[in-house]
Amino acid sequence: MADAPHRVVVVGGGFGGLQATLKLAKLPVEVTLVDRRNFHLFQPLAYQVATGALSPAEICYPLRRIFRRKRNVRVVLGDVDDIDLAAKRIGLQPVSEADTPDHLDYDTLIVSGGSHYSYFGHDEWQEHAAELKSLEGALTLRRRILTAFEAAELDVHPEHRREQLTFVVVGAGPTGVEMAGQIAEIAHDMQGDFRSFDPAETRIVLVEALDRVLTGFPPSLSAKAKRSLESLGVTVRLNESVVDVEERSVTVERAGGERERIPTRTVIWAAGVVASSLAPLLADRSGAETDKAQRVTVEPDMTLPGHPEVIAIGDMVSVRQKDGEVVVFPGVAPVAMQQGRHAARVVGDRLQGREAKPFHYVDKGNLATIGRARAVADIKGLRLSGFIAWWTWLGVHLFYLIGFQNRVLVLIRWAFSFLSHGRGARLIAHEETG
Amino acid sequence: MADAPHRVVVVGGGFGGLQATLKLAKLPVEVTLVDRRNFHLFQPLAYQVATGALSPAEICYPLRRIFRRKRNVRVVLGDVDDIDLAAKRIGLQPVSEADTPDHLDYDTLIVSGGSHYSYFGHDEWQEHAAELKSLEGALTLRRRILTAFEAAELDVHPEHRREQLTFVVVGAGPTGVEMAGQIAEIAHDMQGDFRSFDPAETRIVLVEALDRVLTGFPPSLSAKAKRSLESLGVTVRLNESVVDVEERSVTVERAGGERERIPTRTVIWAAGVVASSLAPLLADRSGAETDKAQRVTVEPDMTLPGHPEVIAIGDMVSVRQKDGEVVVFPGVAPVAMQQGRHAARVVGDRLQGREAKPFHYVDKGNLATIGRARAVADIKGLRLSGFIAWWTWLGVHLFYLIGFQNRVLVLIRWAFSFLSHGRGARLIAHEETG
């Protein structure tokens, strides 16, 4: 056989794209992994970067390093700006000044573009309300949170100081809950660091439009998480929607239509996810459907309708089941990882002339941490909370973190933080400081 | 005695200001430490951040944390924009949006503003030639160096790829030598990571206007350092001055006037130091002299002429000796640290009615590292090179690094890097990534 090898292009080096590429590397194919960044971000720990507990390099791993010894894998830094299904090629924008090819040809395309926050259609809120989907967002948040405390130390107006010490977290999913808990922990860790105020004055408000926190968990665990947050000093406001975000305030609306303006200088956004723009692009080119979060609907085997050579995975897709029902899987790492491995299996099956199988999600459980020795876990019906759940969380996150060195470093940082209440990465970034 | 406590304002949280504040904390005075940043930077290791070997948080330590238990020390984030010697107050610009006092009053002022690079009066070169004086500079360099390799992987023109893989380091002092050596090490560490070129093609050019590298060392060690650099693949060009820096080239001029244009995309600037703008400000207000690097000349006891209540230290000053000779001490951490402690002693002596003593520098030796197991050391006439000098360097730097946690983390990173040739912090920053 002197055939040219089958070319697979994988777009996105997140959890899905990474697992797909790792598995494809073992097949007789040529893989090109395209990402905007040169590293894989372990997003579940991004909130710890935002709060100065971990350093960016500890939760990021260079993609090139991962695939160093996989000679059939090539890593390309670039922005995907077009997908031509007929020509089987994607358009590529270089991320640096280089005379690069402006497209890549594929035999199979795997798209894993992820999602970002929607700001409920108010893009102008984004300026005042940073998010945690990217490392850049996490570092912006770190700078804002730490600067707010510094400004509170210097501010001579009691009212302004109160604004500086008020943190509003929008959305009580796992990320919002983790952030609210972590800010409470920072305030505690900083006891004694300031001279003109007591960090115990810090006010953390968690706003959620639904009637409980962590709606992905059973109600009993939501209640436990809420109590945990409250014991940390977090004010949990349920059934309230954010209707405005300005430079120095957030306005919420209760179910009855009553509005309240909360003065604050720091807003953390963790609500309203919307799929990557690659999802509507795929839908537009193929005629596939999208839902209101602009996810593209794929076939039971994760392929694009009418285009079995295109596979879309992760939280940018919804999946049509054989019975016609469209399912949205939770936007968590295990789903993306399983779909990534599934995508590689589809390629492998096809190479051997076998038909692609439908994707089945194996739910191993759900974890969320609230703070020091506080977490909730729902593992196949087993509901854990408190210290045991927290240990489970620690173990699972260390296990999945890429790179032995990172595991060791994170373990050390955590041990130090736990024992000393110190934060090793409490740096206020200017322009591009990490 | 119901006197108000003596107020000392220390400007700058570098090596000098930090040591002064630590020692002042033990005296019956009220100390305010002003810095633009919320952290102390261990500048001697900044080049390791620029090359992805260490993470920023590992060489930075929050100032507030250091002085947490020193209740007579207050840390203030701000930019000093004026010094009024008659009113004994400094003007303060807040670094964040806060209603802060616009000045601080002092009884004693200690100014430790440091230095930055001069670019030989060509400020326009700065855009293309980043430096290592600040954490921001180190992160800019990291992004540029790593991006150059990424661009080389994608660039389809062999000539452009050669430009991408050419790195020019200007100035062969300790920082320039360390950077040149580290880029050679990166290229070696990245063997196998790229598919369209061999990192061994990397070309590193170290340009020095004088006739040897490391002029602060004895000529025999300079010769050894040069051989070490060359064995790492660095081209050392002596007696050549940089006469132009453009986006894609550096032009050098030989002693005879002959010019050569070196095509490159990455220039690292480590030449021509100039004192902080606080030095000419102090000179202007007091009538003190400045030298061509705009250092202000202080009295033998480090006080400003005619203003015994103002002490200036570190590499922003030159010191007039009792015999009238003006001495410029090397711009290294040990000098700044000793002068910082001296400044605190001057305050202590005065409080007890004793006269301030002149400053004496105790030279403990000079160290520079070139790369993996390569360094030179000149310790009180004992000249070391190679592995022993490198171990000395490692030990000294770990010893002086602040924070036990940082020592442990850096030691682990170094051990991993040494054994695996890996770099844990190889992240390409966008906007504000660390």
Interface residues (C-beta under 8 A of the other chain):
Chain A: R37 N38 F39 S55 P56 A57 E58 C60 P62 R64 R65 R68 R69 R74 V75 V76 L77 G78 P94 V95 S96 E97 A98 D99 T100 P101 L135 E136 L139 T140 R143 L146 T147 A148 E150 A151 A152 E153 L154 D155 V156 H157 H160 Q164 M190 G192 D193 F194 R195 R265 G403 Q405 N406 V408 L409 I412 R413 F416 S420 G422 R423 G424 A425 R426 L427 I428 A429 H430 E431 E432 T433 G434
Chain B: R37 N38 F39 S55 P56 A57 E58 C60 P62 R64 R65 R68 R69 R74 V75 V76 L77 G78 P94 V95 S96 E97 A98 D99 T100 P101 L135 E136 L139 T140 R143 L146 T147 A148 E150 A151 A152 E153 L154 D155 V156 H157 H160 Q164 M190 G192 D193 F194 R195 R265 G403 Q405 N406 V408 L409 I412 R413 F416 S420 G422 R423 G424 A425 R426 L427 I428 A429 H430 E431 E432 T433 G434
